[in-house]
Amino acid sequence: MEFDLGRVPEHTDYLVIGSGFGGSVMAGTLARKGRRVCLLERGKAYPPGSFPRTPDGMAKNFWDPSNGLHGMFNVWSFDHVDAIVSSGLGGGSLIYANVMLEKPAEWFTQPMPGGAVSEKWSFDGDDLAEHYSAVKDFLGVDTMPEELAAEYSPKTLRFLDAATFSDAIGREAKYAPLAVRFRDASGIPAVGAPLRRERYGSIYGNPRRTTCRMIGECNIGCNEGAKNSMDHTYLSLAHSKGATIHVRTEVRTIALLEGAPGGYRFEVSYVEHPDWADGIERDTSCVSVRKIQAKRVILSAGALGTTYLMLKNRNGLKVPTTSPVGERFCDNGDHLGVALPVRDTQDYAANKGPVITAYREFETTPSSDGVWPPVRMYLQDGGVPTIMVWVLKTIEVPGLVGGLLGAGMSYWWQRVTNTNDNNVSAEASRIMSGSPPIARSLPILAMGEDVADGRLHLNSDGVLVNSWTPEGSQAHFIAVRRKVNALLRHLGARVKKNPDVKTTRTITVHPLGGCPADTSQFNGVVDSFGRVHGVPGLWIADGSVMPGPVGANPSLTIAAFARRAAKKLLRESVDGPPSEPQRPRIAD
């Protein structure tokens, strides 16, 4: 399929903005039932084989259209946290590590910001149970077969063995559920075997896809098509059912329509980023704007993108002044430990196997004086694709560096861009020489429950600002670092002193919150189905609706939330009045 510009319709029933886990599931679920759906994605399409692999290609694989960059990685830099998100057809599924863990049922209760009082989310595991199962079935979630781990992924076995230490409450270490194809057409585990075409076809036509080649490139785009990302699954389904899907199309404004004919409630303006704009610096604020009208709009641009659009278009959408847009930001407790080898012959082989293959869930015991509450977290093995070694070599690793695999790109990017040169091939060539310990290291990924006390807002220049700091989540980060260091010792790795939590700058690939869900318009921007309080017909389905950390990798919970929202949306007539958000429950 060709993704030509200029074919966005002037009218649609359902307009989906963004193509990540939320937008793709919404589009696929609605289109499957014959609804007229249009989806807009600002980034490019990436068929198998199109993800860059050269240092020069990686240097340009960032998102900043004003500087001629239309790549996949979008780095948001705030005072105390950097967030790495994705721009491209499939959103975050293009660069995530494939993990499909459910949020544990007991984790839907969490401490409130600023105090020890706990609160319950407006939706829980029972609400999502059906949708968790449906999403996993559709994505073909599987664990890596043990025979493949034994032959191709030695880091998995080392992690599973080292993670058995029992110095705190914890469940057994397990293989991670992954949205990756490990088995051939006959169901036999195989590496690089051709895959059968899906029954709903492919949005890319007839691409060649194979089973996982075990080369650890999940986080920089899977060129084999072994990853069941949103473009290969829900977006292909949506396309097969008649949805119109448009790339390189960036939304600028969203406004309510008053008395428009045909029942269209919203007018959305957007700009197009044509192929010829690659590598060309231009003032994108002067690009001509096009418009589309819709009866329903679903915002799915991610926690940062959706919140930015809601803040920017607050007046045009007539969002109530009491709506807490921008509140409850958190980074899902993301943290990175690095198992550094102590001997020249020691190699953790992190470039073999998928990026994440195994995990263990932990809960610490509370301190006897009650000062430190119990802390819940996940530890997971990480991976380092060979092409990324040159990026990681630029990081000063202090034992624990905030973020996940690829997080070093933020520091690298800031350091390199101080020269105002977007092409870093010469820099990449310099740092790729040799084989320092970082090239033989093993990332240890941690996540859990930080405190959702961050606030996103626009400054006087219209730039998104984030107030979140790690200081409010000291209990979490201190406990996580201790647990990671214990695992590093069991891996026989070097353990370095950790920096002070209060002065640490963190990096996340799991930004959450900004448009939190709650049944009250005073505590939430949306209700538990994603309906925006005070703006009938506007829905949100992405990580921004999470009122706090998911704890586990949030992709599955976001997708399940979106499917539940889509099922609710299907119950109302698109030509009738929009359904009203839930009201607060009245206590007996």
C-alpha positions as CSV (number, residue, x, y, z in Angstrom):
1,M,0.0,0.0,0.0
2,E,1.2,3.5,-0.8
3,F,0.8,6.2,1.8
4,D,0.1,9.2,-0.4
5,L,-0.6,12.6,1.1
6,G,-3.6,14.7,0.2
7,R,-6.2,12.0,0.5
8,V,-7.5,12.8,4.0
9,P,-11.3,13.0,3.7
10,E,-13.1,16.3,4.5
11,H,-15.6,14.4,6.8
12,T,-15.6,11.2,8.8
13,D,-17.6,9.7,11.6
14,Y,-14.7,8.7,13.9
15,L,-11.4,10.5,13.8
16,V,-8.5,8.8,15.6
17,I,-5.5,11.0,16.3
18,G,-2.4,8.8,16.9
19,S,-1.6,5.2,16.1
20,G,-0.1,3.7,19.2
21,F,-1.6,1.1,21.4
22,G,-4.7,3.2,22.2
23,G,-5.4,4.6,18.7
24,S,-4.7,1.4,16.8
25,V,-6.9,-0.7,19.0
26,M,-9.7,1.9,18.8
27,A,-9.4,2.1,15.0
28,G,-9.3,-1.7,14.5
29,T,-12.2,-2.3,16.9
30,L,-14.5,0.4,15.4
31,A,-13.7,-0.5,11.8
32,R,-14.2,-4.2,12.4
33,K,-17.9,-3.3,13.0
34,G,-18.2,-1.3,9.8
35,R,-17.8,2.2,11.3
36,R,-16.4,4.9,9.1
37,V,-12.9,5.6,10.6
38,C,-10.1,7.9,9.7
39,L,-6.8,7.8,11.5
40,L,-4.1,10.5,11.4
41,E,-0.4,9.7,12.3
42,R,2.2,12.4,12.2
43,G,5.2,10.0,11.5
44,K,6.2,7.8,8.7
45,A,5.2,4.2,7.8
46,Y,7.9,1.6,8.5
47,P,7.4,-1.6,6.5
48,P,9.8,-4.5,7.3
49,G,13.3,-3.7,6.2
50,S,12.9,0.1,6.4
51,F,14.2,0.9,9.9
52,P,17.6,2.6,9.7
53,R,20.6,0.6,10.8
54,T,23.6,2.7,9.9
55,P,25.1,5.3,12.3
56,D,24.1,8.0,9.8
57,G,20.6,6.7,9.6
58,M,20.3,6.5,13.4
59,A,21.6,10.0,13.7
60,K,18.7,11.3,11.6
61,N,16.1,9.0,13.2
62,F,14.6,11.7,15.4
63,W,11.5,13.7,15.3
64,D,11.9,17.5,14.8
65,P,10.3,18.6,11.5
66,S,11.5,22.2,11.9
67,N,15.0,20.8,11.6
68,G,14.2,18.4,8.8
69,L,14.0,15.4,11.0
70,H,11.0,13.1,10.5
71,G,12.4,10.0,12.2
72,M,11.0,7.7,14.9
73,F,12.4,8.9,18.2
74,N,10.9,11.9,19.8
75,V,12.8,13.1,22.9
76,W,10.9,15.4,25.3
77,S,13.3,17.1,27.7
78,F,12.0,18.6,31.0
79,D,13.8,19.9,34.1
80,H,14.0,16.6,35.9
81,V,13.0,13.9,33.4
82,D,13.5,13.1,29.8
83,A,10.8,11.1,28.0
84,I,11.5,9.0,24.8
85,V,8.4,8.3,22.7
86,S,7.8,7.2,19.1
87,S,6.6,8.9,16.0
88,G,5.5,6.5,13.2
89,L,2.7,4.3,12.1
90,G,2.3,2.0,15.1
91,G,3.4,4.6,17.7
92,G,5.2,3.2,20.7
93,S,4.7,-0.3,19.5
94,L,7.5,0.3,17.0
95,I,10.1,0.8,19.7
96,Y,8.7,-1.0,22.8
97,A,10.2,-4.3,24.0
98,N,7.2,-6.4,23.2
99,V,6.2,-7.1,26.9
100,M,2.5,-7.8,27.5
101,L,2.1,-8.0,31.2
102,E,-1.3,-7.3,32.9
103,K,-1.4,-4.8,35.7
104,P,-1.8,-6.9,38.9
105,A,-5.3,-6.7,40.4
106,E,-4.0,-5.4,43.7
107,W,-2.0,-2.6,42.0
108,F,-5.2,-0.7,41.1
109,T,-4.9,0.8,44.6
110,Q,-2.0,3.2,45.1
111,P,-0.8,6.0,47.4
112,M,-2.2,9.4,46.6
113,P,0.3,12.2,45.8
114,G,1.5,14.0,48.9
115,G,0.3,11.5,51.5
116,A,0.0,7.9,52.7
117,V,-3.7,7.7,52.0
118,S,-4.5,5.2,49.3
119,E,-7.0,5.6,46.5
120,K,-8.6,3.2,44.0
121,W,-8.7,3.7,40.3
122,S,-12.1,4.3,38.6
123,F,-11.5,1.1,36.7
124,D,-9.8,-2.2,37.8
125,G,-8.7,-5.6,36.8
126,D,-12.2,-7.0,36.6
127,D,-13.1,-4.2,34.1
128,L,-10.2,-5.0,31.9
129,A,-10.0,-8.8,32.3
130,E,-12.0,-9.6,29.1
131,H,-10.0,-7.0,27.1
132,Y,-6.6,-8.2,28.4
133,S,-7.4,-11.6,27.1
134,A,-8.8,-10.4,23.7
135,V,-5.8,-8.2,23.0
136,K,-3.3,-10.9,23.9
137,D,-5.1,-13.4,21.7
138,F,-5.2,-11.0,18.8
139,L,-1.5,-10.2,19.1
140,G,-0.5,-13.8,19.5
141,V,1.3,-13.2,22.7
142,D,3.8,-16.0,23.5
143,T,6.9,-16.6,25.7
144,M,10.2,-17.4,24.1
145,P,10.5,-21.2,23.8
146,E,13.0,-22.6,26.2
147,E,14.9,-24.3,23.4
148,L,15.5,-21.0,21.6
149,A,16.6,-19.4,24.9
150,A,19.1,-22.2,25.5
151,E,20.6,-21.9,22.0
152,Y,20.3,-18.2,21.2
153,S,19.7,-16.1,24.3
154,P,22.2,-16.9,27.1
155,K,21.3,-13.7,28.9
156,T,17.8,-15.1,29.6
157,L,19.1,-18.1,31.5
158,R,21.6,-16.0,33.4
159,F,18.9,-13.6,34.5
160,L,16.5,-16.3,35.5
161,D,19.2,-18.0,37.6
162,A,20.4,-14.7,39.2
163,A,16.9,-13.4,39.9
164,T,16.1,-16.4,42.2
165,F,17.6,-14.6,45.3
166,S,15.1,-14.4,48.1
167,D,16.0,-11.4,50.2
168,A,12.5,-10.0,50.0
169,I,8.9,-10.8,49.1
170,G,8.9,-11.9,45.5
171,R,7.4,-14.2,43.0
172,E,9.4,-16.6,40.9
173,A,11.3,-15.3,37.9
174,K,9.5,-16.1,34.7
175,Y,9.8,-15.9,30.9
176,A,8.0,-12.7,29.8
177,P,4.9,-12.7,27.6
178,L,5.9,-11.1,24.3
179,A,4.1,-10.0,21.2
180,V,6.7,-11.7,19.1
181,R,6.5,-14.5,16.5
182,F,8.8,-17.3,17.5
183,R,7.1,-20.2,15.7
184,D,6.8,-21.1,12.0
185,A,3.5,-21.8,10.2
186,S,3.4,-25.3,11.7
187,G,3.9,-24.0,15.3
188,I,7.5,-25.2,15.6
189,P,10.0,-22.8,17.2
190,A,12.3,-21.5,14.5
191,V,14.6,-18.6,13.9
192,G,14.1,-16.5,10.8
193,A,11.4,-18.7,9.3
194,P,8.9,-17.2,6.8
195,L,5.5,-16.2,8.3
196,R,2.1,-16.9,6.9
197,R,0.1,-13.9,5.7
198,E,-2.5,-12.8,8.3
199,R,-6.2,-13.4,7.4
200,Y,-6.8,-9.6,7.4
201,G,-3.8,-9.0,5.2
202,S,-1.2,-6.3,5.7
203,I,-1.4,-2.5,5.5
204,Y,1.9,-2.8,3.7
205,G,0.6,-5.1,0.9
206,N,2.5,-8.4,0.9
207,P,5.7,-7.8,3.0
208,R,8.1,-10.5,3.8
209,R,7.9,-11.3,7.5
210,T,9.9,-13.9,9.4
211,T,10.0,-15.3,12.9
212,C,12.4,-13.6,15.4
213,R,16.1,-13.7,14.5
214,M,17.2,-13.2,18.1
215,I,19.3,-10.2,17.4
216,G,18.0,-7.8,20.1
217,E,16.8,-5.0,17.7
218,C,13.2,-4.7,19.0
219,N,13.7,-1.2,20.4
220,I,15.1,0.3,17.2
221,G,12.4,-1.2,14.9
222,C,12.1,-4.9,13.8
223,N,13.1,-5.2,10.2
224,E,12.1,-8.8,10.1
225,G,8.4,-8.1,10.9
226,A,8.6,-10.7,13.7
227,K,7.2,-8.2,16.1
228,N,3.4,-8.0,16.2
229,S,3.4,-4.2,16.4
230,M,0.2,-2.2,15.8
231,D,0.9,-1.7,12.1
232,H,1.0,-5.4,11.5
233,T,-2.1,-6.1,13.6
234,Y,-4.8,-3.7,14.6
235,L,-4.0,-1.1,11.9
236,S,-3.9,-3.8,9.2
237,L,-7.2,-5.0,10.5
238,A,-8.6,-1.5,10.4
239,H,-7.3,-0.9,6.9
240,S,-8.9,-4.2,5.7
241,K,-12.2,-3.1,7.0
242,G,-12.2,0.3,5.2
243,A,-10.6,2.7,7.6
244,T,-8.5,5.4,5.9
245,I,-5.1,5.7,7.5
246,H,-2.8,8.6,6.8
247,V,0.8,9.1,7.8
248,R,3.0,12.2,7.9
249,T,-0.2,14.1,9.0
250,E,0.2,16.1,12.2
251,V,-2.8,17.6,14.0
252,R,-2.5,21.2,15.1
253,T,-5.9,22.3,16.4
254,I,-9.2,20.7,17.6
255,A,-12.3,22.8,18.0
256,L,-16.0,22.3,18.7
257,L,-18.4,23.1,15.9
258,E,-21.6,24.9,16.7
259,G,-24.6,23.8,14.6
260,A,-22.7,22.3,11.8
261,P,-24.8,20.4,9.2
262,G,-24.6,16.6,9.1
263,G,-24.0,16.1,12.9
264,Y,-20.3,17.0,12.7
265,R,-19.2,18.1,16.2
266,F,-15.5,18.8,15.7
267,E,-13.2,20.5,13.2
268,V,-9.6,19.4,13.3
269,S,-6.8,21.2,11.4
270,Y,-3.6,19.4,10.4
271,V,-0.4,19.9,8.4
272,E,1.3,17.4,6.1
273,H,5.0,16.5,6.1
274,P,5.8,15.4,2.6
275,D,8.7,13.1,1.7
276,W,10.6,16.0,0.1
277,A,10.8,17.7,3.5
278,D,13.2,15.1,4.9
279,G,16.5,16.8,5.8
280,I,15.2,20.3,5.0
281,E,15.0,22.9,7.8
282,R,11.8,25.0,7.4
283,D,9.4,27.0,9.5
284,T,6.7,24.5,10.0
285,S,4.5,27.1,11.7
286,C,4.0,28.6,8.2
287,V,3.0,25.3,6.5
288,S,-0.5,25.4,5.0
289,V,-3.2,23.9,7.1
290,R,-6.0,21.5,6.0
291,K,-9.1,20.6,7.9
292,I,-11.4,17.6,8.6
293,Q,-14.7,17.5,10.4
294,A,-15.7,14.5,12.6
295,K,-18.7,13.4,14.6
296,R,-16.5,11.8,17.2
297,V,-12.8,12.4,18.0
298,I,-10.5,9.9,19.8
299,L,-7.2,11.4,21.0
300,S,-4.5,8.8,21.2
301,A,-1.3,10.8,20.7
302,G,0.3,9.5,23.9
303,A,0.6,10.9,27.4
304,L,2.6,13.9,26.3
305,G,1.1,14.4,22.8
306,T,-2.5,14.2,23.9
307,T,-2.0,16.3,27.0
308,Y,-0.2,18.9,24.9
309,L,-3.2,19.0,22.4
310,M,-5.7,19.2,25.3
311,L,-3.8,22.1,26.8
312,K,-3.3,23.9,23.5
313,N,-6.9,23.5,22.4
314,R,-8.6,23.9,25.8
315,N,-10.6,27.0,24.8
316,G,-11.5,25.7,21.4
317,L,-12.8,22.5,22.9
318,K,-14.5,24.4,25.8
319,V,-12.9,22.1,28.3
320,P,-14.3,23.0,31.8
321,T,-12.0,25.2,33.8
322,T,-12.2,22.7,36.7
323,S,-10.9,19.8,34.5
324,P,-7.4,18.8,35.8
325,V,-5.7,18.6,32.4
326,G,-2.0,18.1,32.9
327,E,-2.3,16.5,36.3
328,R,-1.0,13.1,37.6
329,F,2.1,12.7,35.4
330,C,4.4,9.9,36.4
331,D,7.2,7.9,34.7
332,N,6.0,4.4,35.7
333,G,9.0,4.2,38.1
334,D,11.4,3.6,35.2
335,H,15.0,2.9,36.1
336,L,17.9,1.3,34.5
337,G,20.7,-0.7,36.1
338,V,23.7,-2.0,34.1
339,A,25.5,-5.2,34.8
340,L,29.1,-4.2,33.9
341,P,31.5,-7.1,33.5
342,V,34.4,-7.3,36.0
343,R,36.7,-9.2,33.6
344,D,37.7,-8.7,30.0
345,T,36.5,-12.2,29.2
346,Q,33.1,-11.6,30.7
347,D,30.3,-11.0,28.2
348,Y,26.5,-11.0,29.0
349,A,25.6,-11.3,25.3
350,A,22.8,-8.7,25.6
351,N,22.7,-8.4,21.8
352,K,21.2,-11.9,21.5
353,G,17.5,-12.8,21.9
354,P,14.7,-10.2,22.1
355,V,15.3,-7.1,24.1
356,I,13.3,-8.3,27.2
357,T,12.9,-12.0,27.7
358,A,12.3,-12.5,31.5
359,Y,11.1,-10.7,34.6
360,R,10.5,-11.0,38.3
361,E,8.0,-9.1,40.4
362,F,9.1,-7.9,43.8
363,E,7.5,-6.3,46.9
364,T,9.7,-5.0,49.7
365,T,8.7,-5.3,53.3
366,P,7.8,-2.0,55.0
367,S,10.3,-0.5,57.6
368,S,9.5,-1.3,61.2
369,D,9.1,2.4,62.0
370,G,6.6,2.8,59.3
371,V,8.7,5.5,57.5
372,W,9.2,3.4,54.4
373,P,6.1,1.7,52.9
374,P,6.2,-1.5,50.9
375,V,7.5,-0.9,47.4
376,R,6.3,-3.0,44.4
377,M,8.4,-3.3,41.3
378,Y,9.4,-5.4,38.3
379,L,13.0,-6.3,37.3
380,Q,13.6,-7.4,33.7
381,D,16.6,-8.3,31.6
382,G,17.5,-5.9,28.8
383,G,19.1,-6.1,25.4
384,V,21.7,-4.1,23.5
385,P,21.5,-4.4,19.7
386,T,25.0,-4.1,18.1
387,I,24.2,-0.9,16.4
388,M,23.3,0.7,19.7
389,V,26.6,-0.1,21.4
390,W,28.0,3.1,19.9
391,V,25.2,5.0,21.6
392,L,25.6,3.4,24.9
393,K,29.4,4.0,24.8
394,T,28.7,7.7,25.2
395,I,26.9,7.3,28.6
396,E,28.7,7.6,31.9
397,V,27.2,4.7,33.7
398,P,27.0,5.4,37.5
399,G,25.6,2.0,38.3
400,L,22.0,3.1,37.8
401,V,21.0,5.5,35.1
402,G,17.3,6.4,34.8
403,G,15.5,5.0,31.9
404,L,15.3,1.9,29.7
405,L,17.1,0.6,26.7
406,G,17.7,3.4,24.3
407,A,17.6,5.9,27.2
408,G,21.2,6.8,26.5
409,M,20.0,8.3,23.2
410,S,18.7,11.3,25.2
411,Y,22.0,12.2,26.7
412,W,23.8,11.4,23.5
413,W,21.4,13.5,21.6
414,Q,21.7,16.5,23.9
415,R,25.5,16.2,23.9
416,V,25.8,15.9,20.1
417,T,23.3,18.6,19.3
418,N,25.3,21.2,21.3
419,T,27.3,21.3,18.0
420,N,24.1,22.2,16.1
421,D,24.9,19.4,13.7
422,N,22.2,16.7,13.1
423,N,24.6,14.4,11.2
424,V,26.7,12.6,13.8
425,S,28.4,10.1,11.6
426,A,31.9,11.3,12.5
427,E,31.0,11.1,16.2
428,A,29.5,7.7,15.8
429,S,32.6,6.5,13.9
430,R,34.9,7.6,16.7
431,I,32.9,6.0,19.5
432,M,32.3,2.7,17.7
433,S,36.0,1.8,17.9
434,G,37.1,-0.7,20.5
435,S,35.1,-3.0,22.8
436,P,34.7,-1.4,26.2
437,P,32.8,-3.0,29.1
438,I,29.5,-1.3,28.1
439,A,29.5,-3.3,24.9
440,R,29.5,-6.5,27.0
441,S,27.1,-5.3,29.6
442,L,23.5,-6.3,30.4
443,P,20.9,-3.7,31.1
444,I,18.6,-4.5,34.0
445,L,15.3,-2.8,33.5
446,A,13.2,-1.7,36.5
447,M,9.8,-0.2,36.8
448,G,7.0,0.1,39.4
449,E,5.1,2.7,41.3
450,D,6.5,6.2,41.5
451,V,4.2,8.9,42.7
452,A,1.9,10.6,40.2
453,D,2.5,14.1,41.4
454,G,3.8,15.7,38.2
455,R,1.9,18.5,36.4
456,L,2.2,19.3,32.7
457,H,1.3,22.8,31.6
458,L,2.2,25.3,28.8
459,N,4.5,28.2,29.6
460,S,4.1,31.7,28.1
461,D,5.8,30.5,24.9
462,G,3.4,27.6,24.5
463,V,6.1,25.1,25.4
464,L,5.1,22.0,27.4
465,V,6.6,22.1,31.0
466,N,6.7,19.3,33.5
467,S,6.9,19.7,37.3
468,W,7.6,16.1,38.1
469,T,10.7,15.3,40.1
470,P,12.0,12.0,41.5
471,E,12.2,13.5,45.0
472,G,8.5,12.7,45.7
473,S,9.2,9.1,44.8
474,Q,12.2,8.5,47.0
475,A,10.8,5.4,48.6
476,H,10.3,3.8,45.2
477,F,13.7,4.7,43.7
478,I,15.8,3.8,46.7
479,A,14.1,0.4,47.0
480,V,14.5,-0.2,43.3
481,R,18.2,0.6,43.4
482,R,18.8,-1.7,46.3
483,K,17.0,-4.5,44.6
484,V,18.8,-3.9,41.3
485,N,22.2,-3.9,43.1
486,A,21.3,-7.2,44.7
487,L,20.6,-8.6,41.3
488,L,23.8,-7.2,39.9
489,R,25.8,-8.9,42.7
490,H,24.1,-12.2,41.8
491,L,25.0,-11.7,38.2
492,G,28.7,-11.3,39.2
493,A,28.7,-7.7,37.9
494,R,30.4,-4.6,39.1
495,V,28.2,-2.5,41.4
496,K,28.8,1.3,41.6
497,K,27.6,3.8,44.1
498,N,24.3,5.3,43.2
499,P,23.8,9.1,42.9
500,D,21.4,10.9,45.3
501,V,17.8,10.5,44.3
502,K,17.1,14.2,44.8
503,T,19.7,15.2,42.2
504,T,19.2,12.4,39.7
505,R,17.8,13.2,36.3
506,T,15.6,10.3,35.1
507,I,14.6,9.1,31.7
508,T,11.4,7.2,30.9
509,V,10.0,5.4,27.9
510,H,6.7,5.0,29.8
511,P,5.3,8.6,30.4
512,L,1.8,8.3,31.9
513,G,-0.9,10.7,33.1
514,G,-1.9,14.2,32.1
515,C,-5.6,13.4,31.3
516,P,-6.3,11.0,34.3
517,A,-9.4,8.9,34.4
518,D,-11.9,9.4,37.2
519,T,-15.7,9.5,37.5
520,S,-15.6,13.1,38.8
521,Q,-14.7,16.0,36.5
522,F,-12.9,17.6,39.4
523,N,-10.5,14.6,39.8
524,G,-10.4,13.4,36.3
525,V,-10.2,14.6,32.7
526,V,-12.0,11.5,31.5
527,D,-14.3,8.9,33.0
528,S,-13.3,5.2,33.2
529,F,-14.2,4.7,29.5
530,G,-12.2,7.7,28.2
531,R,-15.1,10.1,27.7
532,V,-13.9,13.7,28.3
533,H,-15.9,15.4,31.0
534,G,-17.7,18.4,29.6
535,V,-16.9,17.8,26.0
536,P,-19.5,15.3,24.6
537,G,-18.1,13.2,21.7
538,L,-14.5,13.6,22.6
539,W,-12.7,10.5,23.9
540,I,-9.1,9.8,25.0
541,A,-7.5,6.4,24.8
542,D,-3.8,6.2,25.5
543,G,-1.3,6.4,28.4
544,S,-2.5,9.9,29.4
545,V,-5.7,8.5,31.0
546,M,-3.7,6.4,33.6
547,P,-4.2,8.2,37.0
548,G,-0.9,6.8,38.2
549,P,1.8,4.2,37.3
550,V,0.7,0.9,35.8
551,G,3.7,-0.7,37.4
552,A,4.2,-3.3,34.8
553,N,5.0,-2.4,31.2
554,P,1.9,-0.3,30.4
555,S,1.3,-1.3,26.7
556,L,-1.2,-4.1,27.4
557,T,-3.2,-2.1,30.0
558,I,-3.4,0.9,27.5
559,A,-4.6,-1.5,24.7
560,A,-7.1,-3.2,27.0
561,F,-8.4,0.2,28.1
562,A,-8.8,1.3,24.5
563,R,-10.7,-1.9,23.6
564,R,-13.1,-1.4,26.5
565,A,-13.6,2.2,25.4
566,A,-14.2,1.2,21.8
567,K,-16.8,-1.4,22.9
568,K,-18.6,1.3,24.9
569,L,-18.4,3.8,21.9
570,L,-19.9,1.2,19.6
571,R,-23.1,1.1,21.8
572,E,-24.0,4.6,20.8
573,S,-25.3,5.9,17.5
574,V,-22.8,8.1,15.8
575,D,-25.7,10.2,14.5
576,G,-27.2,10.6,17.9
577,P,-26.2,12.6,20.9
578,P,-22.9,11.4,22.5
579,S,-23.2,9.4,25.7
580,E,-22.5,11.1,29.0
581,P,-19.5,10.3,31.2
582,Q,-20.0,8.4,34.4
583,R,-20.9,10.3,37.5
584,P,-19.3,9.8,40.9
585,R,-20.5,6.8,42.8
586,I,-22.6,7.8,45.9
587,A,-21.5,5.9,49.0
588,D,-24.2,3.9,50.8
